[in-house]
Amino acid sequence: MDRDASEAKKLGQMICDYMFQDRFSEVKVFKSGQAWANWFYGVAWDCTWIIFDETEQKLWVICITDTD
């Protein structure tokens, strides 16, 4: 299913709201573009985000890759 940019923005906002609401100062975000596991395809858009919520003591790991 194709989604337009507006839908993608809404989805991104919903994910952020679910993960840490508006508590930006309580969240640490780290990003890497390295293909650190065989799961990645070794392309320019390989990406990993590690998000740590200090208040809730939660750690989120989001990994993205794709083929050409």
Distance bins in CASP14 RR format, pairs under 12 A and 6 or more apart:
PFRMAT RR
TARGET T0000
AUTHOR 0000-0000-0000
RMODE 2
METHOD distances of the structure
MODEL  1
1 7 0 0 0 0 1 0 0 0 0 0 0
2 8 0 0 0 0 0 1 0 0 0 0 0
3 9 0 0 0 0 1 0 0 0 0 0 0
3 10 0 0 0 0 1 0 0 0 0 0 0
3 11 1 0 0 1 0 0 0 0 0 0 0
3 12 0 0 0 0 0 1 0 0 0 0 0
4 10 0 0 0 0 0 1 0 0 0 0 0
4 11 0 0 0 0 0 1 0 0 0 0 0
5 11 0 0 0 0 0 1 0 0 0 0 0
5 12 0 0 0 0 0 1 0 0 0 0 0
6 12 0 0 0 0 0 1 0 0 0 0 0
6 13 0 0 0 0 0 1 0 0 0 0 0
7 13 0 0 0 0 0 1 0 0 0 0 0
7 14 0 0 0 0 0 1 0 0 0 0 0
8 14 0 0 0 0 0 1 0 0 0 0 0
8 15 0 0 0 0 0 1 0 0 0 0 0
9 15 0 0 0 0 0 1 0 0 0 0 0
9 16 0 0 0 0 0 1 0 0 0 0 0
10 16 0 0 0 0 0 1 0 0 0 0 0
10 17 0 0 0 0 0 1 0 0 0 0 0
11 17 0 0 0 0 0 1 0 0 0 0 0
11 18 0 0 0 0 0 1 0 0 0 0 0
12 18 0 0 0 0 1 0 0 0 0 0 0
12 19 0 0 0 0 1 0 0 0 0 0 0
12 62 0 0 0 0 0 1 0 0 0 0 0
13 19 0 0 0 0 0 1 0 0 0 0 0
13 20 0 0 0 0 0 1 0 0 0 0 0
13 21 0 0 0 0 0 1 0 0 0 0 0
13 22 0 0 0 0 0 1 0 0 0 0 0
14 21 0 0 0 0 0 1 0 0 0 0 0
15 21 0 0 0 0 0 1 0 0 0 0 0
15 49 0 0 0 0 0 1 0 0 0 0 0
15 51 0 0 0 0 0 1 0 0 0 0 0
15 60 0 0 0 0 1 0 0 0 0 0 0
15 62 0 0 0 0 1 0 0 0 0 0 0
16 22 0 0 0 0 1 0 0 0 0 0 0
16 23 0 0 0 0 0 1 0 0 0 0 0
16 24 0 0 0 0 1 0 0 0 0 0 0
16 27 0 0 0 0 1 0 0 0 0 0 0
16 29 0 0 0 0 0 1 0 0 0 0 0
16 49 0 0 0 0 0 1 0 0 0 0 0
16 51 0 0 0 0 1 0 0 0 0 0 0
16 53 0 0 0 0 0 1 0 0 0 0 0
16 60 0 0 0 0 0 1 0 0 0 0 0
16 62 0 0 0 0 0 1 0 0 0 0 0
17 23 0 0 0 0 0 1 0 0 0 0 0
17 24 0 0 0 0 0 1 0 0 0 0 0
18 51 0 0 0 0 0 1 0 0 0 0 0
18 53 0 0 0 0 0 1 0 0 0 0 0
18 56 0 0 0 0 0 1 0 0 0 0 0
18 58 0 0 0 0 0 1 0 0 0 0 0
18 60 0 0 0 0 0 1 0 0 0 0 0
19 26 0 0 0 0 0 1 0 0 0 0 0
19 27 1 0 0 1 0 0 0 0 0 0 0
19 29 0 0 0 0 0 1 0 0 0 0 0
19 49 0 0 0 0 0 1 0 0 0 0 0
19 51 1 0 0 1 0 0 0 0 0 0 0
19 52 0 0 0 0 0 1 0 0 0 0 0
19 53 1 0 0 1 0 0 0 0 0 0 0
19 55 0 0 0 0 0 1 0 0 0 0 0
19 56 0 0 0 0 1 0 0 0 0 0 0
19 58 1 0 0 1 0 0 0 0 0 0 0
19 59 0 0 0 0 0 1 0 0 0 0 0
19 60 1 0 1 0 0 0 0 0 0 0 0
19 61 0 0 0 0 0 1 0 0 0 0 0
19 62 0 0 0 0 1 0 0 0 0 0 0
20 26 1 0 0 1 0 0 0 0 0 0 0
20 27 1 0 1 0 0 0 0 0 0 0 0
20 28 0 0 0 0 0 1 0 0 0 0 0
20 29 0 0 0 0 1 0 0 0 0 0 0
20 51 1 0 0 1 0 0 0 0 0 0 0
20 52 0 0 0 0 1 0 0 0 0 0 0
20 53 1 0 1 0 0 0 0 0 0 0 0
20 54 0 0 0 0 1 0 0 0 0 0 0
20 55 0 0 0 0 1 0 0 0 0 0 0
20 56 1 0 0 1 0 0 0 0 0 0 0
20 58 0 0 0 0 1 0 0 0 0 0 0
20 59 0 0 0 0 0 1 0 0 0 0 0
20 60 0 0 0 0 1 0 0 0 0 0 0
21 27 0 0 0 0 1 0 0 0 0 0 0
21 53 0 0 0 0 1 0 0 0 0 0 0
21 55 0 0 0 0 1 0 0 0 0 0 0
21 56 0 0 0 0 1 0 0 0 0 0 0
23 51 0 0 0 0 0 1 0 0 0 0 0
23 53 1 0 0 1 0 0 0 0 0 0 0
23 54 0 0 0 0 1 0 0 0 0 0 0
23 55 1 0 0 1 0 0 0 0 0 0 0
23 56 0 0 0 0 1 0 0 0 0 0 0
23 58 0 0 0 0 0 1 0 0 0 0 0
24 51 0 0 0 0 0 1 0 0 0 0 0
24 53 0 0 0 0 0 1 0 0 0 0 0
24 54 0 0 0 0 0 1 0 0 0 0 0
24 55 0 0 0 0 0 1 0 0 0 0 0
25 53 0 0 0 0 0 1 0 0 0 0 0
25 54 0 0 0 0 1 0 0 0 0 0 0
25 55 0 0 0 0 1 0 0 0 0 0 0
26 51 0 0 0 0 0 1 0 0 0 0 0
26 52 0 0 0 0 1 0 0 0 0 0 0
26 53 1 0 0 1 0 0 0 0 0 0 0
26 54 1 0 1 0 0 0 0 0 0 0 0
26 55 1 0 1 0 0 0 0 0 0 0 0
26 56 0 0 0 0 1 0 0 0 0 0 0
26 57 0 0 0 0 0 1 0 0 0 0 0
26 58 0 0 0 0 0 1 0 0 0 0 0
27 49 0 0 0 0 0 1 0 0 0 0 0
27 50 0 0 0 0 0 1 0 0 0 0 0
27 51 1 0 0 1 0 0 0 0 0 0 0
27 52 1 0 0 1 0 0 0 0 0 0 0
27 53 1 0 1 0 0 0 0 0 0 0 0
27 54 1 0 0 1 0 0 0 0 0 0 0
27 55 0 0 0 0 1 0 0 0 0 0 0
27 56 0 0 0 0 1 0 0 0 0 0 0
27 57 0 0 0 0 0 1 0 0 0 0 0
27 58 0 0 0 0 1 0 0 0 0 0 0
27 59 0 0 0 0 0 1 0 0 0 0 0
27 60 0 0 0 0 1 0 0 0 0 0 0
28 49 0 0 0 0 0 1 0 0 0 0 0
28 50 0 0 0 0 1 0 0 0 0 0 0
28 51 1 0 0 1 0 0 0 0 0 0 0
28 52 1 0 1 0 0 0 0 0 0 0 0
28 53 0 0 0 0 1 0 0 0 0 0 0
28 54 1 0 0 1 0 0 0 0 0 0 0
28 55 0 0 0 0 0 1 0 0 0 0 0
28 58 0 0 0 0 0 1 0 0 0 0 0
28 59 0 0 0 0 1 0 0 0 0 0 0
28 60 0 0 0 0 0 1 0 0 0 0 0
29 48 0 0 0 0 0 1 0 0 0 0 0
29 49 1 0 0 1 0 0 0 0 0 0 0
29 50 1 0 0 1 0 0 0 0 0 0 0
29 51 1 0 1 0 0 0 0 0 0 0 0
29 52 1 0 0 1 0 0 0 0 0 0 0
29 53 0 0 0 0 0 1 0 0 0 0 0
29 54 0 0 0 0 0 1 0 0 0 0 0
29 59 0 0 0 0 0 1 0 0 0 0 0
29 60 0 0 0 0 1 0 0 0 0 0 0
29 61 0 0 0 0 0 1 0 0 0 0 0
29 62 0 0 0 0 0 1 0 0 0 0 0
30 47 0 0 0 0 0 1 0 0 0 0 0
30 48 0 0 0 0 1 0 0 0 0 0 0
30 49 1 0 0 1 0 0 0 0 0 0 0
30 50 1 0 1 0 0 0 0 0 0 0 0
30 51 1 0 0 1 0 0 0 0 0 0 0
30 52 1 0 0 1 0 0 0 0 0 0 0
30 59 0 0 0 0 0 1 0 0 0 0 0
30 60 0 0 0 0 0 1 0 0 0 0 0
30 61 0 0 0 0 1 0 0 0 0 0 0
30 62 0 0 0 0 0 1 0 0 0 0 0
31 46 0 0 0 0 0 1 0 0 0 0 0
31 47 1 0 0 1 0 0 0 0 0 0 0
31 48 1 0 0 1 0 0 0 0 0 0 0
31 49 1 0 1 0 0 0 0 0 0 0 0
31 50 1 0 0 1 0 0 0 0 0 0 0
31 51 0 0 0 0 1 0 0 0 0 0 0
31 61 0 0 0 0 0 1 0 0 0 0 0
31 62 0 0 0 0 1 0 0 0 0 0 0
31 63 0 0 0 0 0 1 0 0 0 0 0
31 64 0 0 0 0 0 1 0 0 0 0 0
32 40 0 0 0 0 0 1 0 0 0 0 0
32 46 0 0 0 0 1 0 0 0 0 0 0
32 47 1 0 0 1 0 0 0 0 0 0 0
32 48 1 0 1 0 0 0 0 0 0 0 0
32 49 0 0 0 0 1 0 0 0 0 0 0
32 50 1 0 0 1 0 0 0 0 0 0 0
32 61 0 0 0 0 0 1 0 0 0 0 0
32 62 0 0 0 0 0 1 0 0 0 0 0
32 63 0 0 0 0 1 0 0 0 0 0 0
32 64 0 0 0 0 0 1 0 0 0 0 0
33 40 0 0 0 0 1 0 0 0 0 0 0
33 42 0 0 0 0 1 0 0 0 0 0 0
33 43 0 0 0 0 0 1 0 0 0 0 0
33 44 0 0 0 0 1 0 0 0 0 0 0
33 45 0 0 0 0 1 0 0 0 0 0 0
33 46 1 0 1 0 0 0 0 0 0 0 0
33 47 1 0 1 0 0 0 0 0 0 0 0
33 48 1 0 0 1 0 0 0 0 0 0 0
33 49 0 0 0 0 1 0 0 0 0 0 0
33 50 0 0 0 0 0 1 0 0 0 0 0
33 63 0 0 0 0 0 1 0 0 0 0 0
33 64 0 0 0 0 1 0 0 0 0 0 0
33 65 0 0 0 0 1 0 0 0 0 0 0
34 40 0 0 0 0 1 0 0 0 0 0 0
34 42 0 0 0 0 1 0 0 0 0 0 0
34 43 0 0 0 0 0 1 0 0 0 0 0
34 44 0 0 0 0 0 1 0 0 0 0 0
34 46 1 0 0 1 0 0 0 0 0 0 0
34 47 0 0 0 0 1 0 0 0 0 0 0
34 48 1 0 0 1 0 0 0 0 0 0 0
34 63 0 0 0 0 0 1 0 0 0 0 0
34 65 0 0 0 0 0 1 0 0 0 0 0
35 41 1 0 0 1 0 0 0 0 0 0 0
35 42 1 0 1 0 0 0 0 0 0 0 0
35 43 1 0 0 1 0 0 0 0 0 0 0
35 44 0 0 0 0 0 1 0 0 0 0 0
35 45 0 0 0 0 0 1 0 0 0 0 0
35 46 1 0 1 0 0 0 0 0 0 0 0
35 47 0 0 0 0 1 0 0 0 0 0 0
35 48 0 0 0 0 1 0 0 0 0 0 0
35 63 0 0 0 0 0 1 0 0 0 0 0
35 64 0 0 0 0 0 1 0 0 0 0 0
35 65 1 0 0 1 0 0 0 0 0 0 0
35 66 0 0 0 0 0 1 0 0 0 0 0
36 42 0 0 0 0 0 1 0 0 0 0 0
36 46 0 0 0 0 1 0 0 0 0 0 0
36 47 0 0 0 0 0 1 0 0 0 0 0
36 48 1 0 0 1 0 0 0 0 0 0 0
36 50 0 0 0 0 0 1 0 0 0 0 0
36 61 0 0 0 0 0 1 0 0 0 0 0
36 63 0 0 0 0 1 0 0 0 0 0 0
36 65 0 0 0 0 0 1 0 0 0 0 0
37 46 0 0 0 0 1 0 0 0 0 0 0
37 48 0 0 0 0 1 0 0 0 0 0 0
37 61 0 0 0 0 0 1 0 0 0 0 0
37 63 1 0 0 1 0 0 0 0 0 0 0
37 65 0 0 0 0 1 0 0 0 0 0 0
38 46 0 0 0 0 0 1 0 0 0 0 0
38 65 0 0 0 0 0 1 0 0 0 0 0
39 46 0 0 0 0 1 0 0 0 0 0 0
39 48 0 0 0 0 0 1 0 0 0 0 0
39 63 1 0 0 1 0 0 0 0 0 0 0
39 64 0 0 0 0 0 1 0 0 0 0 0
39 65 1 0 0 1 0 0 0 0 0 0 0
39 66 0 0 0 0 0 1 0 0 0 0 0
40 46 1 0 1 0 0 0 0 0 0 0 0
40 47 0 0 0 0 1 0 0 0 0 0 0
40 48 0 0 0 0 1 0 0 0 0 0 0
40 63 1 0 0 1 0 0 0 0 0 0 0
40 64 0 0 0 0 1 0 0 0 0 0 0
40 65 1 0 1 0 0 0 0 0 0 0 0
40 66 0 0 0 0 1 0 0 0 0 0 0
40 67 0 0 0 0 0 1 0 0 0 0 0
41 47 0 0 0 0 0 1 0 0 0 0 0
41 63 0 0 0 0 0 1 0 0 0 0 0
41 64 0 0 0 0 0 1 0 0 0 0 0
41 65 1 0 1 0 0 0 0 0 0 0 0
41 66 1 0 0 1 0 0 0 0 0 0 0
41 67 1 0 1 0 0 0 0 0 0 0 0
41 68 0 0 0 0 1 0 0 0 0 0 0
42 64 0 0 0 0 0 1 0 0 0 0 0
42 65 1 0 0 1 0 0 0 0 0 0 0
42 66 0 0 0 0 0 1 0 0 0 0 0
42 67 0 0 0 0 1 0 0 0 0 0 0
42 68 0 0 0 0 0 1 0 0 0 0 0
43 64 0 0 0 0 0 1 0 0 0 0 0
43 65 1 0 0 1 0 0 0 0 0 0 0
43 66 1 0 0 1 0 0 0 0 0 0 0
43 67 1 0 0 1 0 0 0 0 0 0 0
43 68 1 0 0 1 0 0 0 0 0 0 0
44 64 0 0 0 0 0 1 0 0 0 0 0
44 65 0 0 0 0 0 1 0 0 0 0 0
44 66 0 0 0 0 0 1 0 0 0 0 0
44 68 0 0 0 0 1 0 0 0 0 0 0
45 63 0 0 0 0 0 1 0 0 0 0 0
45 64 1 0 0 1 0 0 0 0 0 0 0
45 65 1 0 0 1 0 0 0 0 0 0 0
45 66 1 0 0 1 0 0 0 0 0 0 0
45 67 0 0 0 0 0 1 0 0 0 0 0
45 68 0 0 0 0 1 0 0 0 0 0 0
46 63 0 0 0 0 1 0 0 0 0 0 0
46 64 1 0 0 1 0 0 0 0 0 0 0
46 65 1 0 1 0 0 0 0 0 0 0 0
46 66 0 0 0 0 1 0 0 0 0 0 0
46 67 0 0 0 0 0 1 0 0 0 0 0
47 61 0 0 0 0 0 1 0 0 0 0 0
47 62 0 0 0 0 1 0 0 0 0 0 0
47 63 1 0 0 1 0 0 0 0 0 0 0
47 64 1 0 1 0 0 0 0 0 0 0 0
47 65 1 0 0 1 0 0 0 0 0 0 0
47 66 0 0 0 0 0 1 0 0 0 0 0
48 60 0 0 0 0 0 1 0 0 0 0 0
48 61 1 0 0 1 0 0 0 0 0 0 0
48 62 1 0 0 1 0 0 0 0 0 0 0
48 63 1 0 1 0 0 0 0 0 0 0 0
48 64 1 0 0 1 0 0 0 0 0 0 0
48 65 0 0 0 0 1 0 0 0 0 0 0
49 59 0 0 0 0 0 1 0 0 0 0 0
49 60 1 0 0 1 0 0 0 0 0 0 0
49 61 1 0 0 1 0 0 0 0 0 0 0
49 62 1 0 1 0 0 0 0 0 0 0 0
49 63 0 0 0 0 1 0 0 0 0 0 0
49 64 0 0 0 0 1 0 0 0 0 0 0
50 58 0 0 0 0 0 1 0 0 0 0 0
50 59 1 0 0 1 0 0 0 0 0 0 0
50 60 1 0 0 1 0 0 0 0 0 0 0
50 61 1 0 1 0 0 0 0 0 0 0 0
50 62 0 0 0 0 1 0 0 0 0 0 0
50 63 0 0 0 0 1 0 0 0 0 0 0
51 58 0 0 0 0 1 0 0 0 0 0 0
51 59 1 0 0 1 0 0 0 0 0 0 0
51 60 1 0 1 0 0 0 0 0 0 0 0
51 61 1 0 0 1 0 0 0 0 0 0 0
51 62 1 0 0 1 0 0 0 0 0 0 0
52 58 1 0 0 1 0 0 0 0 0 0 0
52 59 1 0 1 0 0 0 0 0 0 0 0
52 60 1 0 0 1 0 0 0 0 0 0 0
52 61 0 0 0 0 1 0 0 0 0 0 0
53 59 1 0 0 1 0 0 0 0 0 0 0
53 60 1 0 0 1 0 0 0 0 0 0 0
END
